[in-house]
Amino acid sequence: MIELKTPAEIERMHVAGRFVAEVLSEVGRLADVGVNLLDLELHARRMIERRGAESCYWDYAPSFGRGPFRNVICLAVNDAVLHGLPHDYTLRDGDVLTADLAVGIDGWVADSARTVVVGTAAEEDLRLVRATEEALEAAIEVARPGNRLGDISAAISAVADDHGYPVNDEFGGHGIGRTMHEDPHLSNKGRAGRGLTLRPGLTLAIEPWFARTTDRIVYDPDGWTIRSADGSRTAHSEHTVAVTEDAPLVLTRRAAEEPATRGAA
């Protein structure tokens, strides 16, 4: 069932969205050569505890996972892109790091992800990250009343096509609000003019993610971390967006959308 939110409910989601943006900005600032993923997870955990928020990943247990997810944030490196299980790994120069966070505050949820390059950035990695950011902005632009869900999907896949990146349609965006995952599913590949008509009050987590040279994925033995099947590098950008009578409202926009490069030069 799809629940349209009132302006007051969207503003409550915006409270959660601003906090998600704050945490992701802090994680991006701290990500540097020599920093351990577990230290980043701990920092995010402490921020969430201080705010009195709840991570939607803690105890998350979908059918594909192996046991409940016992971390507050997803952290994925290089060829890993989704559901990255934080583990004892020290970031190296040139690593590509994706941080994905969904948090609830007072019963309302927001979800966002960003990818940064740690230290010395290879141009092909920056290009991949920028492509997901460009796809996200193109998708947000068409999230307007009267357009169709397929218009969002088509906007994402058009950017991927322009850059020559294949698109996986197994995992994509989703409705969001009282819980992290609500209807409808939002594919990163689709046809304009098809699907659900967008109406004011619809709230979506829009999340284009690309691997450089494949649309196939594999799972780590942990049952969580999803990687490109051929080991090529990946990137993922996501915002929670509300369809309104006017322009799309991005609920997780960071105060200043930082560049993709992080850490020592």
C-alpha positions as CSV (number, residue, x, y, z in Angstrom):
1,M,0.0,0.0,0.0
2,I,1.2,3.5,-0.9
3,E,0.7,6.1,1.8
4,L,0.7,9.8,0.7
5,K,2.1,12.0,3.4
6,T,0.7,15.3,4.6
7,P,2.9,18.4,4.6
8,A,3.3,18.1,8.4
9,E,4.4,14.5,8.1
10,I,6.9,15.4,5.3
11,E,8.4,18.0,7.6
12,R,8.8,15.3,10.3
13,M,10.6,13.2,7.7
14,H,12.7,16.3,7.0
15,V,13.9,16.4,10.6
16,A,15.2,12.8,10.2
17,G,16.6,13.8,6.8
18,R,18.6,16.7,8.1
19,F,20.2,14.4,10.7
20,V,21.0,11.7,8.1
21,A,22.7,14.4,6.1
22,E,24.7,15.5,9.1
23,V,25.9,12.0,9.9
24,L,26.9,11.3,6.3
25,S,28.8,14.6,6.1
26,E,30.7,13.7,9.2
27,V,31.5,10.2,7.9
28,G,32.8,11.7,4.7
29,R,34.9,14.2,6.6
30,L,36.5,11.5,8.7
31,A,37.1,9.0,5.9
32,D,40.8,9.1,5.3
33,V,43.8,7.0,4.5
34,G,44.5,4.8,7.6
35,V,41.0,5.1,9.1
36,N,39.3,1.8,10.0
37,L,35.7,1.1,8.9
38,L,34.8,0.1,12.4
39,D,35.9,3.5,13.8
40,L,33.6,5.2,11.2
41,E,30.7,2.9,12.3
42,L,31.4,3.7,16.0
43,H,31.3,7.4,15.3
44,A,28.0,7.2,13.4
45,R,26.6,5.0,16.3
46,R,27.5,7.6,18.9
47,M,26.0,10.4,16.9
48,I,22.7,8.4,16.5
49,E,22.7,7.6,20.3
50,R,23.3,11.3,21.2
51,R,20.4,12.4,19.0
52,G,18.0,9.8,20.4
53,A,17.5,8.4,16.9
54,E,17.2,4.8,15.7
55,S,19.2,3.2,12.9
56,C,16.9,1.3,10.5
57,Y,19.8,-1.1,9.8
58,W,20.2,-2.3,13.4
59,D,18.4,-5.7,13.5
60,Y,17.4,-5.4,9.8
61,A,16.8,-9.0,8.7
62,P,15.5,-9.3,5.1
63,S,15.4,-12.7,3.4
64,F,18.7,-12.3,1.7
65,G,20.8,-11.4,4.8
66,R,22.5,-13.9,7.0
67,G,21.2,-13.0,10.5
68,P,20.2,-9.5,11.6
69,F,22.4,-6.6,10.6
70,R,24.2,-5.5,13.7
71,N,25.6,-2.2,12.7
72,V,24.0,1.3,12.3
73,I,25.4,2.2,8.9
74,C,26.4,0.4,5.7
75,L,30.0,0.9,4.6
76,A,31.1,-0.6,1.3
77,V,34.6,-0.3,-0.3
78,N,35.6,-0.4,-4.0
79,D,33.7,-3.2,-5.8
80,A,31.2,-3.4,-2.8
81,V,28.2,-1.1,-3.3
82,L,25.2,-2.2,-1.3
83,H,24.6,-3.4,2.3
84,G,28.3,-3.1,3.1
85,L,28.8,-4.8,6.4
86,P,31.3,-2.7,8.4
87,H,34.4,-4.9,9.3
88,D,38.0,-4.6,10.3
89,Y,39.4,-2.8,7.2
90,T,41.7,0.1,7.1
91,L,41.1,2.6,4.3
92,R,43.9,2.8,1.7
93,D,44.9,5.6,-0.7
94,G,42.5,5.6,-3.7
95,D,39.7,3.5,-2.1
96,V,36.2,4.2,-3.1
97,L,33.9,4.3,0.0
98,T,30.1,4.2,0.0
99,A,28.2,5.1,3.2
100,D,24.5,4.4,3.3
101,L,22.4,5.4,6.3
102,A,18.7,5.2,7.2
103,V,17.5,6.7,10.5
104,G,14.2,7.1,12.2
105,I,13.3,10.0,14.5
106,D,10.0,10.1,16.3
107,G,8.5,7.5,14.0
108,W,9.6,9.0,10.7
109,V,12.5,7.8,8.5
110,A,14.9,9.2,6.0
111,D,17.5,7.4,3.9
112,S,20.6,8.6,2.0
113,A,23.9,7.4,0.6
114,R,27.0,8.9,-0.8
115,T,30.3,7.7,-2.3
116,V,33.7,9.4,-1.8
117,V,37.2,8.6,-2.9
118,V,39.8,8.4,-0.2
119,G,43.1,10.1,-0.8
120,T,44.4,10.1,-4.4
121,A,41.4,9.8,-6.7
122,A,41.6,8.1,-10.1
123,E,39.7,10.0,-12.7
124,E,37.7,6.9,-13.7
125,D,36.5,6.6,-10.1
126,L,35.5,10.2,-9.9
127,R,33.7,9.9,-13.2
128,L,31.7,6.9,-11.9
129,V,30.8,8.8,-8.7
130,R,29.8,11.9,-10.6
131,A,27.6,9.8,-12.9
132,T,25.5,8.5,-9.9
133,E,25.2,12.0,-8.6
134,E,24.1,13.3,-12.0
135,A,21.6,10.5,-12.3
136,L,20.2,11.3,-8.9
137,E,19.7,14.9,-9.8
138,A,18.1,14.0,-13.1
139,A,15.7,11.7,-11.3
140,I,14.9,14.2,-8.6
141,E,14.1,16.8,-11.3
142,V,11.3,14.7,-12.8
143,A,9.8,13.7,-9.4
144,R,6.8,16.0,-10.0
145,P,3.0,15.6,-9.9
146,G,1.6,14.1,-13.1
147,N,4.8,12.4,-14.1
148,R,5.2,8.6,-13.8
149,L,7.4,6.4,-11.8
150,G,9.0,5.2,-15.0
151,D,10.1,8.8,-15.8
152,I,12.3,8.6,-12.7
153,S,13.7,5.2,-13.7
154,A,14.3,6.4,-17.3
155,A,16.1,9.5,-16.1
156,I,18.5,7.3,-14.1
157,S,19.2,4.8,-16.9
158,A,19.6,7.6,-19.5
159,V,22.5,9.1,-17.5
160,A,24.0,5.6,-17.2
161,D,23.7,5.1,-20.9
162,D,25.3,8.5,-21.6
163,H,28.3,7.4,-19.5
164,G,28.4,3.9,-20.8
165,Y,27.6,2.2,-17.5
166,P,25.4,-0.9,-17.4
167,V,22.4,-0.8,-14.9
168,N,21.3,-3.5,-12.5
169,D,17.6,-3.5,-11.9
170,E,17.5,-6.0,-9.0
171,F,18.1,-3.4,-6.3
172,G,16.8,0.2,-6.6
173,G,14.9,2.9,-4.8
174,H,11.7,2.5,-2.8
175,G,9.0,4.3,-1.0
176,I,9.8,5.5,2.5
177,G,8.1,7.1,5.5
178,R,7.1,5.3,8.6
179,T,9.5,2.5,7.8
180,M,12.7,2.3,5.7
181,H,11.1,0.3,2.8
182,E,7.6,1.0,1.7
183,D,5.8,0.7,-1.7
184,P,6.5,1.3,-4.5
185,H,9.7,-0.3,-5.7
186,L,11.7,2.1,-7.9
187,S,13.9,0.5,-10.5
188,N,17.0,2.2,-11.8
189,K,16.0,1.1,-15.3
190,G,12.7,1.9,-16.9
191,R,10.6,3.5,-19.6
192,A,9.3,7.0,-19.5
193,G,5.5,7.4,-19.3
194,R,5.0,4.0,-17.6
195,G,4.0,3.1,-14.0
196,L,2.5,4.8,-11.1
197,T,1.4,8.5,-11.5
198,L,3.3,10.7,-9.1
199,R,1.1,12.6,-6.6
200,P,1.9,15.2,-3.9
201,G,2.7,13.4,-0.7
202,L,4.6,10.5,-2.3
203,T,8.0,10.1,-0.6
204,L,10.7,8.1,-2.3
205,A,14.3,7.0,-1.6
206,I,15.9,7.5,-5.1
207,E,19.2,5.7,-5.3
208,P,21.1,5.2,-8.6
209,W,24.1,2.9,-8.2
210,F,26.4,1.8,-11.0
211,A,29.3,-0.6,-11.4
212,R,31.8,0.4,-14.0
213,T,31.7,-2.7,-16.3
214,T,28.9,-5.0,-15.3
215,D,25.2,-5.1,-14.3
216,R,25.6,-8.4,-12.4
217,I,26.1,-8.7,-8.7
218,V,27.5,-11.3,-6.2
219,Y,27.1,-11.6,-2.4
220,D,29.9,-11.9,0.2
221,P,29.8,-15.0,2.4
222,D,28.5,-12.7,5.2
223,G,25.2,-12.7,3.2
224,W,25.0,-8.9,3.2
225,T,27.7,-7.2,1.2
226,I,26.8,-6.9,-2.5
227,R,29.6,-6.5,-5.0
228,S,30.0,-6.1,-8.8
229,A,30.3,-9.6,-10.2
230,D,33.5,-8.8,-12.2
231,G,35.2,-6.8,-9.4
232,S,34.9,-3.5,-11.1
233,R,34.5,-0.4,-8.9
234,T,31.1,0.9,-7.9
235,A,29.3,4.1,-6.7
236,H,26.0,4.9,-5.1
237,S,24.1,8.1,-4.5
238,E,20.8,8.4,-2.7
239,H,18.4,11.0,-1.4
240,T,14.9,10.9,0.2
241,V,12.6,13.0,-1.9
242,A,9.1,14.2,-1.4
243,V,6.8,15.0,-4.3
244,T,5.0,18.3,-3.6
245,E,2.7,20.6,-5.5
246,D,5.7,22.7,-6.3
247,A,9.3,21.5,-6.8
248,P,10.6,18.2,-5.5
249,L,11.7,18.5,-1.9
250,V,15.0,16.8,-1.1
251,L,14.8,15.8,2.6
252,T,18.4,14.6,3.0
253,R,20.3,17.3,1.1
254,R,23.6,18.0,2.8
255,A,24.2,21.7,3.7
256,A,26.8,21.8,1.0
257,E,27.0,18.8,-1.4
258,E,30.7,18.0,-0.9
259,P,33.0,16.9,-3.7
260,A,33.7,13.2,-4.1
261,T,37.3,13.3,-3.1
262,R,38.1,12.8,0.6
263,G,41.3,12.4,2.6
264,A,44.9,13.2,1.8
265,A,46.0,14.3,-1.7
